[in-house]
């Protein structure tokens, strides 16, 4: 096995253990391998070890990898900020976007999504803890944005994503992640029909899973330190 394959197995073991402690099935949590700054060869190694969903922060870099690996059945998630001049690249190449926090960006994605592709799957990014350096819509504005985005063609709102500020311990992490889960539940009570709660990374995936995450985004624990 390669180092990447070994690391993937370790992450799956961590997910399974966290799910066991939370009384959840391991199948209820998906793994998104964050491959930003790593080349197409690293992604191919991860795919050979069974990983199919990959997250990218840098759009131009991602498009190069997506093009190089188009012969593989991969699912690509944009998890970085999107500027207006990059929406076409996202709409044309990605399957998912986790970072929609403005209606303007969603409108451009809808207009630029090619008709031969499936609808673009979206998460609304929420600044759940009010972190001053974090992107995301305020929690009290999330429902209105989700409803507006859901009305656009060529898009499908699937859930929420958050990247809270680092917390000092497991209990504090759970408290923040639980806010996101509560908001997720509130939107579903309002009829949004969400199924994806994208939260938790290498350092805090256990707390995220304990709080209800359905998708964890793991990079360095799979691919190693960033270049």
N, C-alpha and C positions, 0 to 999 in steps of 0.2 A: 504493500500500500504506500501511497505517497503521503507526504506530510499533510497535504490538504485533505486527503481522504481520512487520515487519522483524526485530524481536527474536526472534521464534519461528524465523525462518529462520537467524539467527545461532546459536541454540542447537542446532538440528538439524545445522548445519555442525560445531559443536564436538563433538557426539555422534558424527557420522560420522568425524571426524578421530581422536577418541579410540579408536573401535572399530577403525579402520584400524591404528593403532599397536599395538593389543592383539591383532590378528589375528582380530577378531570382525566379524560382520555388523552393520551399523547397525540392522537389524530386530530384533536381540537385546536392544535397550535401548529401553524405553518412556519417554516424557516425560510427567510429571505437572506441569501448570501450577498453581502455588500462588497462588491468587487471594484469599487472606485480605486484608482491609481494602480491597479494590477492589470496585467495584460491579458490578451485573449487566451494565451496558453494556460494561465491560472484558472480562468473560467472553464476551459475545456477539461482540465484535470478535475475540477469540482463536478462537472457534468458526468464525467466517467465514473465518479464515485456516487452518482445518483441524484445530484442536486440539479434542479431545473429552473428555479426562480432566482433571479439576480437583480440586485439593486444598484443603481448608479446615481451619483450626485452631479457629475460634470457631464453636461449634455453632449458636447462635441466629442469628448473622449469616448462616451458611451456609444455614440452612433458609429464610430470607427470599429468598436468591438462587435456591435450588433451586425454590422455589414460583414466583418470577417468570419463571424460564426453563424451566418444565416442558414448553413446546412444542418445545424443542430436544432432540435425542438426545444428552444429555450423561451422562458417568459421574462420580459424585461420591465422593471419597475423604476420609474423616475422618482428619486427620493430627495432630490436637491431643489433649491429655489429655482423658479422659472421666470426669466425676464421675457418681456413681450416679444423681443426679437428672436427668441428661441422656441416659441410655441409651435411653430410649424415642424421643426425637427422632432419635438416631443410627440406631436400628433401623428406624424408619419412613421415613427419608429418604435414607440413604446406600447406596451400592453396596459400598463397601470401607471397612474400618477398619484403620489401620496401627499403632495404639497400644495394643493389648491387652497388658497386663503383669500382670493379676490375674485369677484364675479367676472371682471374684465379678462383675466387669464382663462377662466373656464369658457367664456364666450369665444375666445380666439381658438382654443383647443377644439371646440365643437365645430367651428367654421372650417378648420383646417384638417380635420380628421378625414382621411380618404374614404370614400364610400364603399370600397371593396374590403375594408378592414372591419373587424368587429368593433362595437362601441368601445371607447376608451373607458377603462374602469378607474374610478376616482375615489380617493379619500380626502376629506376636508381636514386640513391641518389646523389644530387648535392649540393655542398657547395656554395650556391648562393651568399653569402655575404663575402666569404673568411674568415670566422671565424677561428681563429687559433686552437680552441679546437674542431672543428666540423669535422666529417667525410664527405665524398662525393667527387665526381669527380669535377674538375674545369668546369665551364660552357662551356668553349671553347672546352672541350674534351667530352662533353656529347653525341653529335651526333655520334661520332666515336664509343664510347662504346656501345651506344644503338644499332647501326647497327651490331656490332660484336656479341652482345648478342642475337639479333633477329635471327641470322643465326644458333644458336644452337638448336638442337632438345630438346623436352620435356620442353621448356621454352616459355613463351609468354610475350613480353615487353608491359606493359599496360600504363606506364606513368613515371612521375618524383615525387620524394619526396624531401623535404628540411626541415631542422631544423635550421633556422637562429638564430643568436645571439639575445637576448632580445632587443627590440627597446624601446625607451623612451615614445612613444605615438602612437596613431592610425595612424597618417599620415606617420610616419617613418616606421611603420610595413607594411603599404600598399605599400610603395616604394620598400621595399625588396621583398615582395611577388609578386609584379608586375614584377620584374625581372624574377622570376621563371615562371610566366605565359607567359612572352614574349619568354623565352627559350622553353617552352612547345609548343607554337605556331610555333616557328622556326623549331622544330623537325617535327612537322606535315606538314609544308610546304615542308620539305625534304622527306616526304612520310612515316613517321613512323606510322601514324594511331593511335596515343595515345588517350586514353579517361580518364585517371586518373591523377589528380594533387593532391597529398597527402601533404597537408600543413595546419597548424593551429592546436593549442592545446587549453587547457582550458582558458588560459589568452588572447589569440589573435585570436580566431576563427572568430570573426566579421571582423577583418582586412583581414584575409585569404579569407573569403567568398566574401568580397567586391572586392578582387583582382582575383577571379576566381577559388578558390579551389573547387574540387569536392569531397574531402574526408577530414574530420577533425578527429584528433586523440585526444580523451579526456579521461583522467584517473582520476585525483584527484577530479574533479568536479562531477564525477559519484560515485566513490568508497570511497572517503574520503582521508584523509592524508595517505601517504605511511607509511608502517610499518618500 
